[in-house]
Amino acid sequence: MKKIAILQSNYIPWKGYFDLIAAVDEFIIYDDVQFTKNDWRNRNMIKTPRGAEWLSIPVGRDIKRRIRDVAVPQAKWQTEHWRSIEANYCKSQHFDEIRVWLEPLYLGEHHSNLSSLNRKFIESVCRYLGIKTVISNSWDYNLTEGKTERLVSLCAQSSAQEYISGPSAKNYIEEKMFTERGIKLTWFDYCNYPTYPQLWGEFIHNVTILDLLFNCGSKSIRYMRYVNP
C-alpha cells in the first residue's frame, strides 16, 4: 500500500516534519499554494541562552504569490543565519559532525528561490538521517481546483492508497472525498515525543530539527518515531 503526504515546504523544519516524510513512500512538496506571512515557510526557531529565537529569511511582505514564486533577493541572511547557528550550537556535542555538510549550504551556495532553498535543506537532513522517501513537487502533477479535491487528485495521480495528513488539516479536509475514491485517510500524531539532551535551559520541542542533530548526531533517530536505525 503506497502512502503519501502533501505539505508546504518549511525552512529547516522541526523533527515532526521529517517524521512525516519518513512515514510515507512519497512526500509531495505543496508549494503551488499562497505564501503566508509569519509562518514556517521562511523562518524557524533555534535554541539560545535567551530562549527560542527566530531565524527568518527576508522575502518581502507580498502575499499575493505562490510559495514556489517567492524570490530570495539577497544573500546577506545566509551568513547571518550561519553565524547565529554557530554561536548558539558550537558547544553542542555533535556540532563539528553536522557542520561538515550544513555550513556549505549557508556559505558555499547562493539561494535565490525559497522553494528550492527549502527543498535543498530538507533533502540534506533526510540524507543524514537515512530517510529514503521519494520527494516530489506538486507541480510535477496536474493540479485541480478545490482544497480537498486537489489533494485527492494528487493521491490518485501518484497511485497512493493512503494519505497521511497533519492534524491541522481537519479544519478543512472533507474526508468523504477520500473514501469515495478508495483512499485511506490517516491523521498523523505529533504528540508525546521524548525529550533529548538540549542546551540552554528548559526543554523546547518546536524548534528546528538542527537542534536535535547538533545535540544528538546519529542518535537523533532514537527521538523520532518513523526513522529506523
KEKE-3310 file (N, C-alpha, C; in steps of 0.2 Angstrom, whole numbers, plus 5000, padded with zeros to 4 digits):
npx = (5004:5004:5009:5007:5011:5007:5013:5017:5033:5045:5056:5071:5064:5055:5057:5046:5041:5050:5048:5036:5039:5047:5037:5030:5029:5030:5033:5025:5029:5021:5020:5012:5003:4996:5008:5011:5013:5023:5025:5030:5036:5047:5055:5061:5064:5078:5087:5093:5103:5094:5082:5070:5073:5070:5075:5074:5071:5073:5060:5052:5035:5024:5010:5003:5007:5013:5020:5030:5035:5041:5054:5071:5079:5092:5109:5114:5108:5111:5124:5122:5113:5120:5131:5123:5118:5130:5136:5127:5127:5139:5145:5139:5137:5138:5142:5153:5152:5139:5141:5150:5142:5132:5136:5142:5130:5125:5136:5143:5134:5123:5106:5092:5078:5064:5057:5066:5077:5072:5069:5082:5088:5080:5081:5095:5095:5087:5095:5106:5099:5096:5084:5074:5063:5054:5054:5044:5038:5023:5020:5024:5013:4996:4986:4971:4956:4950:4951:4951:4948:4960:4970:4965:4966:4980:4984:4978:4984:4997:4996:4993:4987:4984:4983:4992:4990:4993:4987:4981:4974:4962:4953:4948:4948:4938:4933:4925:4927:4939:4936:4927:4935:4942:4953:4963:4962:4973:4977:4991:5000:5008:5011:5018:5032:5049:5060:5076:5094:5097:5104:5104:5094:5076:5067:5063:5051:5047:5057:5069:5074:5088:5092:5090:5099:5112:5114:5112:5117:5120:5112:5100:5089:5084:5075:5064:5050:5048:5059:5070:5084)
npy = (4994:5010:5025:5042:5059:5076:5092:5110:5117:5120:5131:5124:5113:5107:5092:5084:5086:5079:5066:5064:5064:5052:5043:5040:5034:5043:5060:5075:5091:5105:5118:5126:5134:5148:5160:5163:5175:5177:5164:5146:5145:5153:5154:5148:5142:5143:5136:5146:5155:5164:5159:5152:5158:5167:5163:5171:5172:5185:5189:5199:5207:5204:5194:5190:5179:5163:5150:5144:5154:5163:5174:5175:5189:5194:5189:5191:5186:5173:5172:5178:5170:5158:5162:5164:5152:5145:5152:5148:5134:5129:5123:5111:5094:5087:5096:5098:5087:5089:5101:5099:5096:5105:5119:5122:5124:5136:5145:5142:5142:5151:5156:5159:5156:5153:5140:5131:5132:5128:5115:5110:5110:5102:5090:5087:5085:5074:5065:5064:5058:5046:5044:5038:5042:5046:5062:5074:5087:5097:5103:5094:5086:5086:5099:5102:5111:5117:5113:5100:5092:5094:5088:5074:5071:5072:5061:5051:5052:5049:5036:5032:5023:5027:5042:5052:5064:5080:5085:5098:5100:5095:5105:5108:5098:5087:5072:5062:5063:5056:5044:5040:5039:5028:5029:5028:5039:5045:5052:5061:5059:5071:5070:5068:5066:5061:5069:5076:5077:5094:5110:5125:5128:5126:5113:5113:5108:5113:5118:5120:5105:5105:5108:5096:5087:5093:5091:5077:5070:5056:5048:5054:5048:5040:5048:5050:5044:5037:5035:5023:5014)
npz = (5000:4995:5003:5005:5008:5009:5009:5013:5009:5022:5031:5037:5045:5060:5070:5069:5056:5048:5053:5047:5034:5034:5036:5025:5008:4997:4997:4994:4990:4993:4985:4977:4982:4991:4997:5015:5027:5042:5045:5044:5032:5028:5040:5055:5072:5083:5098:5111:5123:5128:5126:5114:5098:5083:5066:5052:5034:5024:5013:5009:5009:5002:4999:4989:4980:4974:4985:4978:4970:4977:4979:4984:4988:4992:4998:5011:5023:5023:5029:5041:5047:5048:5056:5068:5071:5073:5084:5094:5095:5094:5105:5107:5107:5094:5085:5076:5067:5061:5055:5044:5033:5033:5035:5022:5014:5018:5017:5005:4994:4984:4986:4978:4977:4987:4988:4982:4989:5002:4999:4996:5009:5016:5010:5012:5026:5027:5020:5029:5040:5035:5028:5015:5007:4993:4986:4979:4969:4969:4957:4948:4945:4938:4943:4951:4955:4971:4988:4995:4984:4976:4984:4984:4971:4968:4976:4969:4956:4960:4962:4975:4990:5002:5012:5022:5034:5042:5058:5058:5047:5048:5049:5037:5027:5018:5022:5016:5003:5000:5004:4995:4984:4987:4995:5009:5023:5035:5051:5056:5071:5081:5094:5111:5110:5115:5126:5124:5126:5128:5125:5135:5145:5150:5142:5124:5112:5099:5090:5076:5068:5067:5080:5087:5079:5081:5095:5096:5086:5076:5084:5084:5078:5088:5095:5087:5078:5066:5059:5056:5064)
capx = (5000:5008:5007:5010:5010:5007:5014:5021:5040:5047:5063:5074:5058:5056:5058:5039:5041:5054:5045:5030:5042:5049:5032:5027:5033:5032:5032:5024:5030:5014:5021:5008:4998:4998:5013:5008:5017:5024:5023:5036:5039:5054:5058:5061:5067:5084:5088:5098:5103:5089:5076:5069:5073:5068:5079:5070:5074:5069:5057:5047:5029:5019:5007:4999:5011:5013:5026:5036:5037:5044:5062:5076:5083:5099:5112:5117:5105:5114:5130:5119:5110:5125:5134:5119:5118:5137:5136:5122:5127:5146:5147:5135:5141:5139:5142:5158:5149:5134:5144:5153:5138:5127:5139:5142:5123:5124:5142:5145:5129:5118:5100:5088:5071:5063:5055:5072:5081:5069:5070:5089:5090:5076:5085:5101:5093:5085:5101:5109:5095:5094:5077:5074:5057:5054:5052:5042:5034:5016:5019:5025:5007:4991:4983:4964:4953:4947:4957:4951:4949:4967:4973:4963:4968:4987:4984:4976:4989:5003:4994:4993:4981:4984:4985:4993:4989:4994:4980:4978:4970:4955:4948:4945:4948:4932:4935:4921:4930:4945:4933:4923:4940:4945:4959:4963:4964:4976:4979:4997:5001:5014:5011:5022:5039:5053:5065:5083:5099:5097:5107:5101:5088:5070:5067:5058:5051:5045:5062:5071:5077:5095:5094:5091:5105:5118:5114:5112:5120:5117:5107:5094:5083:5081:5070:5059:5046:5047:5066:5073:5091)
capy = (5000:5016:5030:5049:5065:5083:5098:5115:5117:5124:5132:5120:5111:5103:5085:5081:5087:5074:5060:5063:5062:5045:5038:5038:5032:5049:5066:5080:5097:5108:5125:5129:5137:5155:5161:5166:5179:5175:5156:5142:5144:5156:5155:5143:5144:5139:5137:5151:5156:5168:5155:5151:5164:5166:5164:5172:5173:5191:5188:5204:5206:5202:5188:5188:5175:5156:5149:5142:5160:5168:5175:5177:5194:5195:5183:5193:5182:5166:5172:5180:5164:5153:5164:5163:5144:5143:5155:5145:5127:5127:5119:5105:5088:5085:5102:5098:5082:5092:5107:5097:5097:5111:5125:5124:5126:5143:5149:5139:5142:5156:5153:5164:5155:5150:5133:5127:5133:5124:5108:5108:5109:5096:5084:5086:5082:5067:5060:5062:5053:5040:5044:5037:5043:5050:5069:5077:5094:5097:5105:5088:5083:5091:5102:5103:5116:5114:5111:5093:5089:5094:5083:5068:5071:5071:5054:5047:5053:5046:5029:5031:5020:5030:5049:5054:5071:5083:5086:5104:5099:5093:5110:5109:5092:5083:5065:5058:5063:5051:5037:5039:5037:5022:5031:5029:5045:5044:5058:5060:5062:5074:5071:5063:5065:5061:5074:5074:5082:5100:5116:5132:5128:5122:5109:5116:5104:5115:5121:5117:5099:5106:5107:5089:5085:5096:5088:5070:5067:5050:5045:5058:5044:5037:5053:5051:5038:5033:5035:5017:5014)
capz = (5000:4994:5007:5003:5012:5005:5014:5010:5012:5028:5032:5042:5049:5066:5069:5066:5048:5045:5054:5042:5027:5034:5037:5019:5002:4993:5000:4989:4992:4990:4985:4972:4986:4993:5003:5021:5031:5049:5045:5044:5025:5028:5046:5061:5078:5086:5105:5113:5131:5129:5124:5107:5094:5076:5060:5046:5028:5021:5007:5007:5013:4997:5000:4983:4976:4977:4988:4973:4966:4982:4977:4990:4984:4994:5002:5017:5028:5024:5033:5047:5050:5050:5062:5074:5072:5076:5091:5099:5095:5094:5111:5107:5106:5088:5081:5070:5063:5057:5052:5038:5027:5034:5033:5014:5012:5020:5015:4999:4989:4984:4985:4975:4977:4993:4987:4980:4995:5007:4997:4997:5016:5018:5007:5016:5033:5025:5018:5035:5044:5031:5025:5008:5004:4987:4987:4973:4969:4967:4950:4944:4943:4936:4949:4950:4959:4977:4993:4996:4978:4974:4987:4982:4964:4969:4978:4963:4951:4962:4964:4983:4993:5009:5013:5029:5034:5048:5061:5057:5041:5050:5049:5030:5023:5018:5022:5012:4996:5000:5005:4988:4979:4990:4998:5016:5026:5041:5054:5059:5078:5083:5102:5115:5108:5121:5127:5122:5129:5124:5128:5136:5150:5149:5135:5119:5106:5092:5086:5070:5069:5068:5087:5088:5076:5084:5101:5097:5080:5073:5089:5083:5076:5094:5097:5082:5078:5060:5056:5059:5064)
cpx = (5004:5005:5011:5007:5011:5008:5018:5028:5041:5054:5066:5069:5060:5056:5052:5039:5044:5051:5039:5033:5044:5043:5028:5032:5035:5029:5031:5025:5025:5015:5018:5003:5001:5003:5010:5014:5017:5022:5030:5039:5046:5057:5057:5065:5073:5084:5094:5098:5097:5082:5076:5069:5073:5074:5074:5073:5070:5067:5052:5040:5023:5016:5003:5004:5011:5020:5032:5038:5040:5052:5065:5081:5090:5102:5115:5114:5108:5120:5127:5116:5115:5129:5130:5119:5125:5138:5133:5123:5135:5149:5143:5139:5143:5140:5147:5155:5144:5137:5147:5148:5133:5130:5140:5135:5122:5130:5144:5141:5125:5111:5095:5080:5070:5061:5062:5076:5079:5070:5077:5091:5086:5079:5091:5100:5091:5091:5105:5106:5094:5087:5077:5068:5058:5051:5050:5039:5027:5015:5022:5019:5002:4987:4975:4962:4950:4952:4957:4952:4956:4971:4972:4966:4976:4988:4983:4981:4996:5002:4995:4986:4980:4987:4986:4994:4991:4988:4977:4973:4963:4950:4945:4945:4941:4933:4931:4924:4936:4941:4930:4928:4944:4952:4959:4965:4967:4978:4985:4997:5008:5015:5016:5029:5044:5058:5072:5088:5099:5100:5102:5094:5082:5069:5061:5057:5050:5051:5065:5075:5085:5097:5095:5098:5111:5119:5115:5115:5116:5112:5100:5088:5080:5075:5065:5056:5047:5054:5069:5081:5093)
cpy = (5006:5022:5037:5054:5071:5088:5103:5114:5122:5125:5128:5117:5108:5096:5081:5081:5081:5067:5059:5061:5054:5040:5036:5036:5038:5055:5072:5087:5102:5115:5129:5133:5144:5155:5165:5169:5176:5168:5153:5142:5147:5158:5149:5146:5139:5140:5141:5152:5160:5165:5154:5158:5162:5167:5165:5174:5179:5190:5193:5202:5204:5195:5186:5185:5168:5155:5148:5148:5165:5168:5177:5183:5196:5189:5185:5188:5176:5167:5174:5174:5159:5155:5163:5156:5142:5146:5151:5138:5125:5123:5113:5099:5086:5090:5101:5093:5085:5098:5105:5098:5103:5118:5127:5126:5133:5147:5147:5140:5148:5154:5159:5163:5151:5142:5129:5127:5128:5116:5105:5106:5103:5090:5082:5083:5075:5062:5059:5057:5047:5039:5044:5038:5047:5057:5072:5084:5093:5099:5099:5084:5089:5093:5104:5109:5113:5111:5103:5089:5089:5088:5076:5066:5069:5064:5050:5047:5049:5039:5028:5028:5023:5037:5050:5061:5074:5085:5092:5104:5097:5098:5111:5103:5089:5076:5061:5057:5058:5044:5035:5037:5030:5023:5032:5035:5044:5051:5057:5063:5064:5074:5066:5061:5065:5067:5071:5079:5088:5106:5121:5131:5124:5119:5112:5111:5107:5120:5117:5110:5099:5106:5100:5086:5087:5092:5081:5067:5061:5047:5049:5054:5041:5042:5054:5044:5034:5032:5029:5017:5009)
cpz = (5000:4999:5005:5008:5008:5010:5011:5013:5017:5028:5038:5047:5055:5065:5067:5059:5045:5047:5049:5036:5028:5035:5031:5013:4998:4997:4995:4992:4989:4990:4980:4976:4988:4998:5009:5025:5038:5050:5045:5037:5025:5034:5050:5067:5080:5094:5106:5120:5133:5128:5117:5103:5086:5071:5055:5040:5025:5014:5005:5010:5008:4998:4994:4978:4979:4980:4983:4969:4971:4980:4984:4987:4986:4998:5009:5023:5029:5029:5040:5051:5052:5056:5069:5076:5076:5083:5096:5099:5094:5099:5111:5105:5099:5082:5075:5065:5058:5053:5045:5032:5028:5032:5026:5011:5013:5017:5008:4993:4989:4982:4983:4975:4983:4993:4986:4986:5001:5006:4998:5004:5018:5016:5010:5022:5032:5024:5025:5040:5041:5029:5018:5004:4998:4988:4980:4974:4967:4960:4945:4942:4941:4942:4947:4955:4965:4982:4993:4989:4975:4977:4985:4975:4964:4971:4972:4958:4953:4964:4971:4985:5000:5009:5020:5029:5041:5051:5060:5051:5042:5049:5042:5026:5024:5017:5017:5005:4995:5000:4998:4983:4981:4992:5005:5019:5033:5044:5057:5066:5079:5091:5105:5113:5114:5120:5125:5126:5125:5128:5130:5140:5148:5142:5131:5114:5099:5090:5080:5072:5070:5076:5089:5085:5079:5091:5102:5091:5077:5077:5088:5082:5082:5097:5092:5081:5072:5056:5060:5059:5058)
residu = (MET:LYS:LYS:ILE:ALA:ILE:LEU:GLN:SER:ASN:TYR:ILE:PRO:TRP:LYS:GLY:TYR:PHE:ASP:LEU:ILE:ALA:ALA:VAL:ASP:GLU:PHE:ILE:ILE:TYR:ASP:ASP:VAL:GLN:PHE:THR:LYS:ASN:ASP:TRP:ARG:ASN:ARG:ASN:MET:ILE:LYS:THR:PRO:ARG:GLY:ALA:GLU:TRP:LEU:SER:ILE:PRO:VAL:GLY:ARG:ASP:ILE:LYS:ARG:ARG:ILE:ARG:ASP:VAL:ALA:VAL:PRO:GLN:ALA:LYS:TRP:GLN:THR:GLU:HIS:TRP:ARG:SER:ILE:GLU:ALA:ASN:TYR:CYS:LYS:SER:GLN:HIS:PHE:ASP:GLU:ILE:ARG:VAL:TRP:LEU:GLU:PRO:LEU:TYR:LEU:GLY:GLU:HIS:HIS:SER:ASN:LEU:SER:SER:LEU:ASN:ARG:LYS:PHE:ILE:GLU:SER:VAL:CYS:ARG:TYR:LEU:GLY:ILE:LYS:THR:VAL:ILE:SER:ASN:SER:TRP:ASP:TYR:ASN:LEU:THR:GLU:GLY:LYS:THR:GLU:ARG:LEU:VAL:SER:LEU:CYS:ALA:GLN:SER:SER:ALA:GLN:GLU:TYR:ILE:SER:GLY:PRO:SER:ALA:LYS:ASN:TYR:ILE:GLU:GLU:LYS:MET:PHE:THR:GLU:ARG:GLY:ILE:LYS:LEU:THR:TRP:PHE:ASP:TYR:CYS:ASN:TYR:PRO:THR:TYR:PRO:GLN:LEU:TRP:GLY:GLU:PHE:ILE:HIS:ASN:VAL:THR:ILE:LEU:ASP:LEU:LEU:PHE:ASN:CYS:GLY:SER:LYS:SER:ILE:ARG:TYR:MET:ARG:TYR:VAL:ASN:PRO)
# end
